[in-house]
Amino acid sequence: MIAYVTVGTNNIADAKKFYSALLPSLNYTLKEGPEGLSFTLPGQSHLSPDFYIKPAFDGAPASAGNGAMVAFEARNQQQVRDLHSAALAAGGFDEGQPGFRDAYSPHFYVGYLRDPQGNKIALFAADQSEPGRDD
């Protein structure tokens, strides 16, 4: 089980603006500290992963991992579209508009972004009760 995920940033203010446009809508609560930003799911106590945004521990500039991506599950397809749009307005970069992909199951609806630091983020919904790619 994944306990937490950390991505690096060189600009906490930009990261806060970006992630605050996404994660509170997915029930994450923000806590700020001298080490960076911590987004947690209330009452989960490590049953779901926490998400941290911090400067690189070694003091070198943070950089996005090639091939690394963090995915967040939305409630439905509309929330994927809404959060993708909010993230772009909050300083993110489009990496793939929300929609279905041939490579994934017919009900896997996903949009891709880059945060201001270049970290890749996916927002997805896979609700079988919503229309799928082949419907």
DSSP file (Angstrom, degrees, kcal/mol; ACC not computed):
  #  RESIDUE AA STRUCTURE BP1 BP2  ACC     N-H-->O    O-->H-N    N-H-->O    O-->H-N    TCO  KAPPA ALPHA  PHI   PSI    X-CA   Y-CA   Z-CA
    1    1 A M              0   0    0      0, 0.0     2,-0.4     0, 0.0    47,-0.1   0.000 360.0 360.0 360.0 136.5    0.0    0.0    0.0
    2    2 A I        -     0   0    0      1,-0.2     3,-0.1    45,-0.1     0, 0.0  -0.663 360.0-174.3 -79.2 127.9    1.3    3.4   -0.9
    3    3 A A        -     0   0    0     -2,-0.4    47,-2.0     1,-0.3     2,-0.3   0.828  63.7 -14.2 -91.9 -37.5    1.5    5.6    2.3
    4    4 A Y  E     -a   50   0A   0     45,-0.3     2,-0.4     2,-0.0    -1,-0.3  -0.989  50.9-144.2-161.5 160.7    2.5    8.9    0.6
    5    5 A V  E     -a   51   0A   0     45,-2.1    47,-3.1    -2,-0.3     2,-0.4  -0.990  15.6-164.5-128.3 137.4    3.7   10.5   -2.6
    6    6 A T  E     -a   52   0A   0     -2,-0.4     2,-0.4    45,-0.2    47,-0.2  -0.987   4.8-174.4-124.0 132.9    6.0   13.5   -2.7
    7    7 A V  E     -a   53   0A   0     45,-2.4    47,-2.0    -2,-0.4     2,-0.2  -0.939  24.3-120.8-119.9 150.6    6.7   15.8   -5.7
    8    8 A G  E     -a   54   0A   0     -2,-0.4     2,-0.3    55,-0.3   111,-0.2  -0.509  27.0-178.3 -89.7 156.3    9.3   18.5   -5.8
    9    9 A T        -     0   0    0     45,-1.5    47,-0.3    -2,-0.2     3,-0.2  -0.990  28.2-160.5-147.9 151.4    8.8   22.2   -6.4
   10   10 A N  S    S+     0   0    0     -2,-0.3     2,-0.3     1,-0.2    -1,-0.1   0.384  92.7  47.3-104.0  -2.6   11.0   25.2   -6.6
   11   11 A N     >  -     0   0    0      1,-0.1     4,-2.2    43,-0.1    -1,-0.2  -0.798  59.4-175.7-144.4  95.6    8.1   27.6   -6.0
   12   12 A I  H  > S+     0   0    0     -2,-0.3     4,-2.9     1,-0.2     5,-0.2   0.866  86.2  56.5 -60.2 -39.0    5.8   26.7   -3.1
   13   13 A A  H  > S+     0   0    0      2,-0.2     4,-2.2     1,-0.2    -1,-0.2   0.925 109.6  44.4 -62.7 -45.0    3.4   29.6   -3.9
   14   14 A D  H  > S+     0   0    0      2,-0.2     4,-2.3     1,-0.2    -1,-0.2   0.911 114.7  49.5 -64.8 -41.7    2.8   28.4   -7.5
   15   15 A A  H  X S+     0   0    0     -4,-2.2     4,-2.8     1,-0.2     5,-0.3   0.903 109.7  51.6 -63.6 -41.3    2.4   24.8   -6.3
   16   16 A K  H  X S+     0   0    0     -4,-2.9     4,-2.1     1,-0.2    -1,-0.2   0.924 110.3  48.6 -62.7 -44.3   -0.1   25.9   -3.6
   17   17 A K  H  X S+     0   0    0     -4,-2.2     4,-0.8    -5,-0.2    -2,-0.2   0.932 115.8  44.2 -60.7 -46.7   -2.2   27.7   -6.2
   18   18 A F  H >< S+     0   0    0     -4,-2.3     3,-1.0     1,-0.2     4,-0.4   0.969 118.3  39.9 -64.1 -56.7   -2.2   24.7   -8.6
   19   19 A Y  H >X S+     0   0    0     -4,-2.8     4,-2.4     1,-0.3     3,-0.9   0.785 109.5  60.4 -70.3 -26.9   -2.9   21.9   -6.1
   20   20 A S  H 3< S+     0   0    0     -4,-2.1    -1,-0.3    -5,-0.3    -2,-0.2   0.723  99.8  58.1 -71.0 -19.7   -5.4   24.0   -4.1
   21   21 A A  T << S+     0   0    0     -3,-1.0    -1,-0.2    -4,-0.8    -2,-0.2   0.645 122.0  23.6 -78.4 -15.4   -7.5   24.2   -7.3
   22   22 A L  T X4 S+     0   0    0     -3,-0.9     3,-0.9    -4,-0.4     4,-0.5   0.808 113.6  52.5-111.9 -59.9   -7.6   20.4   -7.4
   23   23 A L  G ><>S+     0   0    0     -4,-2.4     5,-2.3     1,-0.3     3,-1.3   0.783  98.1  59.6 -70.3 -34.7   -7.2   18.5   -4.2
   24   24 A P  G > 5S+     0   0    0      0, 0.0     3,-1.6     0, 0.0    -1,-0.3   0.868 102.9  57.3 -59.9 -31.6   -9.8   20.2   -1.9
   25   25 A S  G < 5S+     0   0    0     -3,-0.9    -2,-0.2     1,-0.3    -5,-0.0   0.697 104.4  52.5 -69.0 -17.8  -12.5   19.1   -4.4
   26   26 A L  G < 5S-     0   0    0     -3,-1.3    -1,-0.3    -4,-0.5    -3,-0.1   0.132 128.9-100.3-101.6  17.9  -11.2   15.5   -3.9
   27   27 A N  T < 5S+     0   0    0     -3,-1.6     2,-0.3     1,-0.3    -2,-0.1   0.565  75.1 144.1  76.3  14.0  -11.6   15.9   -0.1
   28   28 A Y      < -     0   0    0     -5,-2.3     2,-0.4    13,-0.2    -1,-0.3  -0.622  39.8-144.7 -80.6 143.4   -7.9   16.6    0.6
   29   29 A T  E     -B   40   0A   0     11,-3.3    11,-2.3    -2,-0.3     2,-0.4  -0.912  12.6-132.7-108.9 134.9   -7.1   19.0    3.4
   30   30 A L  E     -B   39   0A   0     -2,-0.4     2,-0.4     9,-0.2     9,-0.2  -0.717  22.0-179.7 -90.8 133.6   -4.1   21.3    3.1
   31   31 A K  E     -B   38   0A   0      7,-2.6     7,-2.6    -2,-0.4     2,-0.4  -0.999  13.2-154.8-126.7 130.6   -1.6   21.8    5.9
   32   32 A E  E     +B   37   0A   0     -2,-0.4     5,-0.2     5,-0.2    -2,-0.0  -0.838  20.5 161.6-105.6 142.8    1.4   24.1    5.4
   33   33 A G  E >   -B   36   0A   0      3,-2.4     3,-1.4    -2,-0.4    -2,-0.0  -0.900  55.8 -89.8-146.7 175.8    4.6   23.9    7.2
   34   34 A P  T 3  S+     0   0    0      0, 0.0     3,-0.1     0, 0.0    -2,-0.0   0.745 124.6  55.5 -63.2 -21.3    8.2   25.1    6.9
   35   35 A E  T 3  S-     0   0    0      1,-0.2     2,-0.3    19,-0.1    -3,-0.0   0.621 120.2 -94.2 -87.1 -13.1    9.0   21.9    4.9
   36   36 A G  E <   -B   33   0A   0     -3,-1.4    -3,-2.4    18,-0.2     2,-0.4  -0.987  61.8 -23.9 141.0-150.3    6.3   22.5    2.3
   37   37 A L  E     -BC  32  53A   0     16,-2.9    16,-2.2    -2,-0.3     2,-0.4  -0.835  43.1-166.5-108.3 139.7    2.7   21.5    1.6
   38   38 A S  E     -BC  31  52A   0     -7,-2.6    -7,-2.6    -2,-0.4     2,-0.5  -0.988   0.4-169.6-126.4 121.6    0.9   18.4    2.9
   39   39 A F  E     +BC  30  51A   0     12,-3.0    12,-2.7    -2,-0.4     2,-0.3  -0.955  17.4 173.2-109.9 123.8   -2.5   17.3    1.5
   40   40 A T  E     -B   29   0A   0    -11,-2.3   -11,-3.3    -2,-0.5    10,-0.1  -0.910  36.2-119.8-129.8 155.4   -4.2   14.6    3.4
   41   41 A L    >   -     0   0    0     -2,-0.3     3,-1.7   -13,-0.2     4,-0.4  -0.858  45.5-112.0 -91.5 120.7   -7.5   12.8    3.4
   42   42 A P  T 3  S+     0   0    0      0, 0.0    -1,-0.0     0, 0.0   -14,-0.0  -0.212  92.2   4.0 -57.4 137.2   -9.2   13.5    6.8
   43   43 A G  T 3  S+     0   0    0      1,-0.1    -3,-0.0     4,-0.0    -2,-0.0   0.529  96.1 111.7  72.7   7.9   -9.6   10.5    9.1
   44   44 A Q    X   -     0   0    0     -3,-1.7     3,-1.1     4,-0.0    -1,-0.1   0.816  54.7-161.7 -86.7 -30.3   -7.7    8.1    6.8
   45   45 A S  T 3  S-     0   0    0     -4,-0.4    -5,-0.0     1,-0.3     0, 0.0   0.928  76.9 -41.2  47.0  58.4   -4.6    7.5    9.0
   46   46 A H  T 3  S+     0   0    0      2,-0.3    -1,-0.3    -5,-0.2     4,-0.0   0.611 111.3 114.6  66.9  17.1   -2.5    6.2    6.1
   47   47 A L  S <  S+     0   0    0     -3,-1.1    -2,-0.1     1,-0.2   -45,-0.1   0.734  87.1  31.2 -80.3 -23.8   -5.3    4.1    4.6
   48   48 A S  S    S-     0   0    0     -7,-0.1    -2,-0.3   -45,-0.1    -7,-0.2  -0.955 105.6 -94.3-126.5 150.0   -5.0    6.4    1.6
   49   49 A P        -     0   0    0      0, 0.0   -45,-0.3     0, 0.0     2,-0.2  -0.376  30.2-136.8 -70.7 138.6   -1.8    8.1    0.4
   50   50 A D  E     -a    4   0A   0    -47,-2.0   -45,-2.1    -2,-0.1     2,-0.4  -0.487  17.1-137.8 -78.8 160.9   -1.0   11.6    1.6
   51   51 A F  E     -aC   5  39A   0    -12,-2.7   -12,-3.0   -47,-0.2     2,-0.4  -0.984  19.7-171.6-130.0 121.1    0.4   13.9   -1.0
   52   52 A Y  E     -aC   6  38A   0    -47,-3.1   -45,-2.4    -2,-0.4     2,-0.5  -0.879  12.6-165.2-116.6 143.6    3.3   16.2   -0.3
   53   53 A I  E     +aC   7  37A   0    -16,-2.2   -16,-2.9    -2,-0.4   -45,-0.2  -0.985  31.0 147.6-126.8 117.8    4.9   19.1   -2.3
   54   54 A K  E     -a    8   0A   0    -47,-2.0   -45,-1.5    -2,-0.5   -18,-0.2  -0.953  51.4 -91.6-145.9 158.7    8.3   20.2   -1.1
   55   55 A P        -     0   0    0      0, 0.0   -45,-0.1     0, 0.0     5,-0.1  -0.404  67.8 -79.1 -63.5 154.8   11.6   21.6   -2.2
   56   56 A A    >   -     0   0    0      4,-0.4     3,-1.6   -47,-0.3     6,-0.1  -0.345  37.0-133.4 -60.2 135.5   14.1   18.8   -3.0
   57   57 A F  T 3  S+     0   0    0      1,-0.3    -1,-0.1     2,-0.1     5,-0.0   0.817 102.8  58.2 -61.3 -33.7   15.6   17.4    0.2
   58   58 A D  T 3  S-     0   0    0      1,-0.1    -1,-0.3     2,-0.1    -2,-0.1   0.488 112.0-116.6 -79.9  -1.2   19.2   17.5   -1.2
   59   59 A G  S <  S+     0   0    0     -3,-1.6    -2,-0.1     1,-0.3     3,-0.1   0.301  76.5 122.9  85.5 -10.8   18.9   21.3   -1.8
   60   60 A A  S    S-     0   0    0      1,-0.2    -4,-0.4    -5,-0.1    -1,-0.3  -0.376  77.8 -77.3 -75.7 162.1   19.3   20.9   -5.6
   61   61 A P        -     0   0    0      0, 0.0    -1,-0.2     0, 0.0     2,-0.1  -0.328  51.0-114.2 -60.2 141.5   16.6   22.3   -7.9
   62   62 A A        -     0   0    0     -3,-0.1     2,-0.3   -53,-0.1   -52,-0.1  -0.471  37.3-176.8 -72.5 148.0   13.5   20.2   -8.1
   63   63 A S        -     0   0    0     -2,-0.1   -55,-0.3   -54,-0.1     2,-0.2  -0.983  30.4-100.7-143.9 154.7   12.8   18.6  -11.4
   64   64 A A        -     0   0    0     53,-0.4     2,-0.4    -2,-0.3    55,-0.1  -0.513  40.4-113.7 -75.6 141.6    9.9   16.4  -12.7
   65   65 A G    >   -     0   0    0     -2,-0.2     3,-1.5     1,-0.1     2,-0.5  -0.613  26.1-121.6 -77.1 129.1   10.6   12.7  -13.0
   66   66 A N  T 3  S+     0   0    0     -2,-0.4     3,-0.1     1,-0.3    -1,-0.1  -0.596 100.3   7.8 -71.1 117.5   10.7   11.3  -16.5
   67   67 A G  T 3  S+     0   0    0     -2,-0.5     2,-0.3     1,-0.3    -1,-0.3   0.337 101.9 124.0  91.4  -6.7    8.0    8.7  -16.6
   68   68 A A    <   +     0   0    0     -3,-1.5    52,-0.6     2,-0.0    -1,-0.3  -0.679  31.0 164.6 -88.9 141.9    6.6    9.5  -13.2
   69   69 A M  E     -d  120   0B   0     -2,-0.3     2,-0.4    -3,-0.1    52,-0.2  -0.984  26.6-148.3-154.2 145.2    2.9   10.5  -12.8
   70   70 A V  E     -d  121   0B   0     50,-1.9    52,-2.6    -2,-0.3     2,-0.4  -0.970  17.3-156.6-115.3 132.2    0.5   10.8   -9.9
   71   71 A A  E     -d  122   0B   0     -2,-0.4     2,-0.4    50,-0.2    52,-0.2  -0.909   4.7-164.3-113.2 136.1   -3.2   10.0  -10.6
   72   72 A F  E     -d  123   0B   0     50,-2.8    52,-2.2    -2,-0.4     2,-0.5  -0.968  18.8-130.7-118.2 133.5   -6.1   11.3   -8.6
   73   73 A E  E     -d  124   0B   0     -2,-0.4    52,-0.2    50,-0.2     2,-0.2  -0.721  20.7-159.0 -88.1 125.8   -9.6    9.7   -8.8
   74   74 A A        -     0   0    0     50,-3.7    52,-0.3    -2,-0.5     3,-0.1  -0.522  27.2-115.0 -93.4 166.2  -12.5   12.0   -9.4
   75   75 A R  S    S-     0   0    0     -2,-0.2     2,-0.3     1,-0.1    51,-0.1   0.855  87.3 -17.2 -70.0 -35.4  -16.2   11.3   -8.6
   76   76 A N  S  > S-     0   0    0     49,-0.1     4,-1.7     1,-0.1    -1,-0.1  -0.937  75.7 -83.9-160.8 176.9  -17.3   11.4  -12.2
   77   77 A Q  H  > S+     0   0    0     -2,-0.3     4,-2.2     1,-0.2     5,-0.2   0.871 122.0  55.7 -62.4 -39.0  -16.4   12.6  -15.7
   78   78 A Q  H  > S+     0   0    0      1,-0.2     4,-2.9     2,-0.2    -1,-0.2   0.900 105.9  51.3 -62.3 -40.0  -17.8   16.1  -15.1
   79   79 A Q  H  > S+     0   0    0      2,-0.2     4,-2.9     1,-0.2     5,-0.3   0.880 106.6  54.6 -66.5 -35.7  -15.5   16.5  -12.1
   80   80 A V  H  X S+     0   0    0     -4,-1.7     4,-2.4     2,-0.2    -2,-0.2   0.951 112.0  44.2 -58.6 -48.0  -12.5   15.4  -14.3
   81   81 A R  H  X S+     0   0    0     -4,-2.2     4,-2.2     2,-0.2    -2,-0.2   0.925 115.0  48.4 -62.7 -45.2  -13.4   18.2  -16.8
   82   82 A D  H  X S+     0   0    0     -4,-2.9     4,-2.4     1,-0.2    -2,-0.2   0.927 114.8  43.8 -62.7 -45.8  -14.0   20.7  -14.1
   83   83 A L  H  X S+     0   0    0     -4,-2.9     4,-2.6     2,-0.2    -1,-0.2   0.872 111.1  54.0 -70.8 -36.4  -10.7   20.0  -12.2
   84   84 A H  H  X S+     0   0    0     -4,-2.4     4,-1.9    -5,-0.3    -1,-0.2   0.937 112.3  45.2 -59.9 -46.0   -8.7   19.9  -15.4
   85   85 A S  H  X S+     0   0    0     -4,-2.2     4,-2.1     2,-0.2    -2,-0.2   0.909 113.1  49.9 -63.6 -43.7  -10.0   23.3  -16.3
   86   86 A A  H  X S+     0   0    0     -4,-2.4     4,-1.2     1,-0.2    -2,-0.2   0.885 109.3  52.1 -63.3 -38.8   -9.4   24.7  -12.8
   87   87 A A  H  <>S+     0   0    0     -4,-2.6     5,-2.5     2,-0.2    -1,-0.2   0.887 108.6  50.0 -66.6 -39.0   -5.9   23.3  -12.8
   88   88 A L  H ><5S+     0   0    0     -4,-1.9     3,-1.4     1,-0.2    -1,-0.2   0.916 110.5  50.0 -63.9 -42.1   -5.1   25.1  -16.1
   89   89 A A  H 3<5S+     0   0    0     -4,-2.1    -1,-0.2     1,-0.3    -2,-0.2   0.738 106.7  57.8 -66.7 -22.2   -6.5   28.3  -14.8
   90   90 A A  T 3<5S-     0   0    0     -4,-1.2    -1,-0.3    -5,-0.2    -2,-0.2   0.177 134.4 -80.2 -96.4  16.4   -4.3   27.9  -11.7
   91   91 A G  T < 5S+     0   0    0     -3,-1.4    -3,-0.2     1,-0.3    -2,-0.1   0.505  87.2 132.5 104.8   4.2   -1.0   27.7  -13.6
   92   92 A G      < -     0   0    0     -5,-2.5     2,-0.4    -6,-0.2    -1,-0.3  -0.276  48.7-127.3 -82.0 174.0   -1.0   24.1  -14.9
   93   93 A F  E     -E  114   0B   0     21,-2.4    21,-2.2    -2,-0.1     2,-0.2  -0.975  22.9-111.1-126.6 136.7   -0.2   22.9  -18.4
   94   94 A D  E     +E  113   0B   0     -2,-0.4    19,-0.3    19,-0.2     3,-0.1  -0.447  35.2 168.2 -68.9 132.7   -2.4   20.7  -20.6
   95   95 A E  E    S-     0   0B   0     17,-2.3    18,-0.3     1,-0.3    -1,-0.1   0.244  76.7 -12.5-123.8   5.8   -0.9   17.2  -21.2
   96   96 A G  E    S-E  112   0B   0     16,-0.8    16,-3.0     2,-0.0    -1,-0.3  -0.222  74.3-114.6 154.9 111.7   -4.0   15.7  -22.7
   97   97 A Q  E     -     0   0B   0     14,-0.2    13,-0.2     1,-0.1   -16,-0.1  -0.176  48.8 -85.1 -58.3 150.5   -7.6   16.9  -22.6
   98   98 A P  E    S+     0   0B   0      0, 0.0     2,-0.3     0, 0.0    13,-0.3  -0.300  80.6  95.6 -58.0 138.6  -10.2   14.9  -20.7
   99   99 A G  E    S-E  110   0B   0     11,-1.6    11,-2.7    -3,-0.1     2,-0.3  -0.971  72.8 -55.9 166.7-173.6  -11.7   12.0  -22.6
  100  100 A F  E     -E  109   0B   0     -2,-0.3     2,-0.4     9,-0.2     9,-0.1  -0.647  41.3-150.1 -90.8 150.3  -11.5    8.3  -23.4
  101  101 A R    >   -     0   0    0      7,-0.6     3,-1.7     4,-0.3     7,-0.1  -0.972  16.3-135.4-121.7 137.1   -8.3    6.7  -24.6
  102  102 A D  T 3  S+     0   0    0     -2,-0.4    -1,-0.1     1,-0.3    -2,-0.0   0.795 103.9  61.6 -58.9 -28.5   -8.2    3.6  -26.9
  103  103 A A  T 3  S+     0   0    0      2,-0.1    -1,-0.3    -3,-0.0     2,-0.2   0.638 101.3  61.7 -75.6 -13.2   -5.5    2.1  -24.8
  104  104 A Y  S <  S-     0   0    0     -3,-1.7    -4,-0.0     1,-0.2     5,-0.0  -0.590  99.6 -73.8-112.0 172.0   -7.6    2.0  -21.6
  105  105 A S    >   -     0   0    0     -2,-0.2     3,-1.8     1,-0.1    -4,-0.3  -0.189  51.6-104.0 -61.6 157.3  -10.9    0.3  -20.6
  106  106 A P  T 3  S+     0   0    0      0, 0.0    27,-3.5     0, 0.0    29,-0.2   0.686 119.1  44.1 -61.0 -21.0  -14.1    1.7  -22.1
  107  107 A H  T 3  S+     0   0    0     25,-0.2     2,-1.0    19,-0.1    20,-0.1   0.350  82.1 110.3-106.1   6.2  -15.2    3.5  -18.9
  108  108 A F    <   -     0   0    0     -3,-1.8    -7,-0.6    -7,-0.1     2,-0.5  -0.733  46.5-176.4 -86.6 105.2  -11.7    5.0  -18.0
  109  109 A Y  E     +EF 100 125B   0     16,-3.0    16,-2.3    -2,-1.0     2,-0.3  -0.903  12.5 169.7-105.9 123.0  -12.2    8.7  -18.5
  110  110 A V  E     -EF  99 124B   0    -11,-2.7   -11,-1.6    -2,-0.5     2,-0.3  -0.979  26.0-168.0-144.4 146.4   -8.9   10.7  -18.0
  111  111 A G  E     - F   0 123B   0     12,-2.3    12,-2.6    -2,-0.3     2,-0.4  -0.978  18.1-146.7-129.1 146.7   -7.3   14.1  -18.4
  112  112 A Y  E     +EF  96 122B   0    -16,-3.0   -17,-2.3    -2,-0.3   -16,-0.8  -0.890  19.4 169.5-119.7 146.2   -3.6   14.8  -18.0
  113  113 A L  E     -EF  94 121B   0      8,-2.6     8,-2.6    -2,-0.4     2,-0.4  -0.904  27.4-134.6-141.2 165.8   -1.8   17.9  -16.7
  114  114 A R  E     -EF  93 120B   0    -21,-2.2   -21,-2.4    -2,-0.3     6,-0.2  -0.993  25.7-133.5-119.7 136.4    1.6   19.2  -15.7
  115  115 A D    >   -     0   0    0      4,-2.5     3,-1.8    -2,-0.4  -100,-0.1  -0.280  41.9 -87.2 -76.4 175.2    1.9   21.2  -12.5
  116  116 A P  T 3  S+     0   0    0      0, 0.0    -1,-0.1     0, 0.0  -101,-0.1   0.756 131.9  51.4 -58.2 -23.4    3.9   24.5  -12.6
  117  117 A Q  T 3  S-     0   0    0   -109,-0.1   -53,-0.4     2,-0.1   -25,-0.0   0.619 122.9-104.4 -86.0 -14.4    7.1   22.5  -11.8
  118  118 A G    <   +     0   0    0     -3,-1.8     2,-0.2     1,-0.3  -109,-0.1   0.437  68.6 148.7 104.0   1.5    6.4   20.0  -14.7
  119  119 A N        -     0   0    0   -111,-0.2    -4,-2.5   -55,-0.1     2,-0.4  -0.502  48.6-121.1 -68.7 136.2    5.2   17.0  -12.6
  120  120 A K  E     -dF  69 114B   0    -52,-0.6   -50,-1.9   -55,-0.3     2,-0.4  -0.654  31.7-174.3 -86.2 133.4    2.6   15.0  -14.5
  121  121 A I  E     -dF  70 113B   0     -8,-2.6    -8,-2.6    -2,-0.4     2,-0.4  -0.977   9.2-159.6-127.4 136.3   -0.8   14.6  -13.0
  122  122 A A  E     -dF  71 112B   0    -52,-2.6   -50,-2.8    -2,-0.4     2,-0.5  -0.939   0.9-164.5-113.5 141.4   -3.7   12.5  -14.1
  123  123 A L  E     +dF  72 111B   0    -12,-2.6   -12,-2.3    -2,-0.4     2,-0.3  -0.996  24.6 169.5-120.1 124.1   -7.4   13.1  -13.1
  124  124 A F  E     -dF  73 110B   0    -52,-2.2   -50,-3.7    -2,-0.5     2,-0.3  -0.934  26.8-167.1-138.8 158.9   -9.6   10.1  -13.9
  125  125 A A  E     + F   0 109B   0    -16,-2.3   -16,-3.0    -2,-0.3   -50,-0.1  -0.985   4.4 179.4-138.5 144.4  -13.1    8.6  -13.3
  126  126 A A        +     0   0    0     -2,-0.3     2,-0.5   -52,-0.3   -18,-0.1  -0.140  20.1 157.9-138.1  39.4  -14.1    5.1  -14.1
  127  127 A D    >   -     0   0    0      1,-0.2     3,-1.5   -20,-0.1   -50,-0.1  -0.560  32.4-153.7 -73.7 117.5  -17.7    5.0  -13.0
  128  128 A Q  T 3  S+     0   0    0     -2,-0.5    -1,-0.2     1,-0.3     4,-0.1   0.685  91.1  64.6 -65.6 -18.5  -19.4    2.1  -14.8
  129  129 A S  T 3  S+     0   0    0      2,-0.1    -1,-0.3   -22,-0.0     3,-0.1   0.628  90.7  78.9 -82.2 -12.4  -22.8    3.9  -14.6
  130  130 A E  S <  S-     0   0    0     -3,-1.5   -54,-0.0     1,-0.1     0, 0.0  -0.562 100.8 -82.1 -89.7 159.1  -21.6    6.7  -16.8
  131  131 A P        -     0   0    0      0, 0.0     2,-0.2     0, 0.0    -1,-0.1  -0.302  51.0-150.7 -58.0 142.5  -21.4    6.5  -20.6
  132  132 A G    >   -     0   0    0     -4,-0.1     3,-1.2    -3,-0.1   -25,-0.2  -0.484  31.3 -88.4-108.0-179.0  -18.3    4.8  -21.8
  133  133 A R  T 3  S+     0   0    0    -27,-3.5   -26,-0.1     1,-0.3   -33,-0.1   0.845 126.3  40.8 -57.8 -38.6  -16.2    5.0  -24.9
  134  134 A D  T 3         0   0    0      1,-0.2    -1,-0.3   -28,-0.1   -27,-0.1   0.380 360.0 360.0 -96.2   3.4  -18.2    2.4  -26.8
  135  135 A D    <         0   0    0     -3,-1.2    -1,-0.2   -29,-0.2    -2,-0.1   0.472 360.0 360.0 -81.4 360.0  -21.7    3.5  -25.6
